[in-house]
Amino acid sequence: MTLIELMVALAILGLLTGLATTGYQALTRNQRASAASRSILLAAQEARQQARSTRQAVRLMRTTTVENGVSQPALRWEKPDCAPGDTWGTQCPRTECLTAACGASGCTCAQVGDAFAVSPELDVSSLHGLCWLGETARPVATRGSSMCDPDGTAPVTGSLRILRKRGPQDPSVPDRVLQVDALTGN
């Protein structure tokens, strides 16, 4: 082999390696987003089940988590505490928790689910504050800044969207739409 043939072979090898790396990165990014999307669906089902079993309001909330020293957006379910002295759970959640997340502005929670990282390609802002009320697990959409309001209405069909960006410069498009039954919360 001559030196020119060797250089051409290395250039072709470098080009193919670069293409393979780009494709692999896109594949792992898509798998990470799909896994986060499945985790969101499981967290919603777990929140509904917690509301039914404990007969108290349970909601989905955005938060942050630290993975490998990097802060990332995350999602988890929270069960806000009832009013002090309320042993029957008739004043749930506490007034402080209607507009604040657990650990903020005096809102405390009896239980919280595991926070799982949400892929940067996903936008879950429409799920923030989605609440299942106790006993019936009837879903209630966030109204302004108020969450878990018993007088609230069910989420509008098609409003609970998980948006995904396919590329860094691409606009967000609906990846999944949660359809929640207004009566049972399924």
C-alpha positions in Angstrom: 0.0 0.0 0.0 1.2 3.5 -0.7 1.0 6.4 1.6 -1.9 7.9 -0.3 -4.0 4.8 -0.2 -3.4 4.6 3.6 -4.5 8.2 4.1 -7.6 7.7 2.0 -8.5 4.6 4.0 -8.0 6.4 7.3 -10.1 9.4 6.0 -13.0 7.0 5.1 -12.6 5.2 8.5 -12.8 8.6 10.3 -15.8 9.6 8.3 -17.7 6.4 9.1 -16.8 6.6 12.8 -18.1 10.1 13.0 -21.4 9.1 11.3 -21.7 6.1 13.7 -21.1 8.3 16.7 -23.7 10.8 15.7 -26.3 8.1 15.1 -25.5 6.4 18.4 -25.9 9.7 20.3 -29.3 10.3 18.7 -30.3 6.7 19.6 -29.4 7.0 23.2 -31.1 10.4 23.5 -34.3 8.9 22.1 -34.1 5.9 24.4 -33.6 8.2 27.4 -36.6 10.3 26.4 -38.8 7.2 25.9 -37.8 5.8 29.3 -38.6 9.1 31.0 -42.0 9.2 29.2 -42.8 5.7 30.5 -41.7 6.8 34.0 -44.1 9.7 33.9 -47.0 7.4 33.0 -46.0 5.1 35.9 -45.7 8.1 38.3 -49.2 9.2 37.3 -50.7 5.8 37.9 -48.9 5.6 41.3 -50.2 9.0 42.3 -53.8 8.0 41.5 -53.3 4.8 43.5 -51.9 6.6 46.5 -54.9 9.0 46.4 -57.4 6.1 46.4 -55.6 4.1 49.1 -54.9 7.0 51.5 -58.1 9.0 50.7 -56.0 12.2 50.5 -55.0 14.4 47.6 -51.9 13.4 45.6 -50.3 15.5 42.9 -47.5 15.5 40.3 -44.9 18.2 40.8 -41.8 19.3 38.9 -38.6 19.4 41.0 -34.9 19.0 40.5 -32.6 16.1 41.1 -28.8 15.7 41.0 -27.2 13.0 38.9 -23.4 12.8 38.6 -23.1 16.2 40.1 -25.4 17.8 37.6 -28.8 19.3 38.5 -31.6 18.1 36.2 -35.3 18.7 36.0 -37.3 15.9 37.6 -40.9 14.9 38.3 -42.4 13.2 41.4 -45.7 12.7 43.1 -46.4 14.4 46.5 -49.0 13.8 49.2 -49.4 17.1 51.0 -50.2 17.0 54.7 -53.6 17.8 56.1 -54.4 20.8 58.3 -53.0 20.5 61.9 -55.5 18.6 64.2 -57.4 17.2 61.2 -57.6 13.5 62.0 -60.2 12.7 59.4 -58.5 14.2 56.5 -61.3 16.6 55.6 -58.9 19.6 55.2 -56.4 18.2 52.8 -54.2 19.6 51.5 -53.2 22.3 53.9 -53.9 25.9 52.7 -50.1 26.5 52.4 -49.9 23.5 49.9 -52.5 24.8 47.5 -50.0 27.1 45.9 -46.6 25.7 47.0 -44.6 22.6 46.5 -43.5 20.4 49.4 -40.8 22.0 51.4 -41.6 25.5 50.2 -43.7 28.3 51.9 -44.6 26.1 54.9 -46.0 23.2 52.9 -45.1 19.8 54.2 -45.8 16.4 52.8 -46.5 13.1 54.5 -45.1 11.2 51.5 -43.3 11.9 48.3 -42.5 9.6 45.4 -39.0 9.1 44.0 -37.9 11.9 41.8 -36.8 10.7 38.4 -34.9 12.8 36.0 -36.8 14.1 33.0 -34.9 14.1 29.8 -34.0 17.7 28.6 -35.8 16.9 25.3 -39.1 16.6 27.2 -41.4 19.4 28.4 -43.8 18.2 31.2 -45.0 21.6 32.3 -48.7 20.7 31.5 -48.5 17.9 34.2 -47.2 20.1 37.0 -49.8 20.3 39.7 -52.1 17.7 38.2 -53.9 16.3 41.3 -56.0 13.3 42.2 -58.4 14.0 45.1 -58.8 11.5 47.9 -61.4 8.7 48.0 -62.6 8.9 44.4 -59.2 9.8 42.9 -61.0 12.4 40.7 -58.4 14.3 38.7 -58.3 18.1 39.1 -56.3 20.4 36.9 -54.3 23.3 38.2 -56.2 26.6 38.2 -53.9 29.5 38.1 -51.5 28.8 40.9 -53.9 26.8 43.0 -53.5 23.0 43.1 -55.7 20.2 44.5 -58.7 22.5 44.8 -61.8 20.3 45.4 -63.9 22.8 43.5 -61.6 22.5 40.4 -62.5 20.8 37.2 -61.0 17.8 35.4 -58.2 18.5 32.9 -59.4 19.4 29.4 -59.1 16.5 27.0 -55.8 16.7 25.2 -54.3 19.3 27.6 -51.9 16.9 29.4 -49.2 16.8 26.8 -45.6 15.5 27.1 -43.8 17.6 24.5 -40.5 16.4 22.9 -37.8 18.2 20.9 -36.4 16.0 18.2 -33.3 18.1 17.9 -31.7 21.1 19.7 -33.1 23.6 17.2 -36.4 21.9 16.5 -39.7 23.0 18.0 -41.4 20.9 20.7 -44.1 18.5 19.3 -46.5 16.4 21.3 -44.9 13.0 22.1 -47.6 11.6 24.3 -51.0 12.9 25.4 -52.4 11.6 28.7 -56.1 11.0 28.6 -57.4 11.0 32.2 -61.0 9.9 32.8 -62.8 12.8 34.6 -64.7 10.5 36.9 -62.3 7.7 37.9 -58.9 9.3 37.3 -57.8 6.4 35.1 
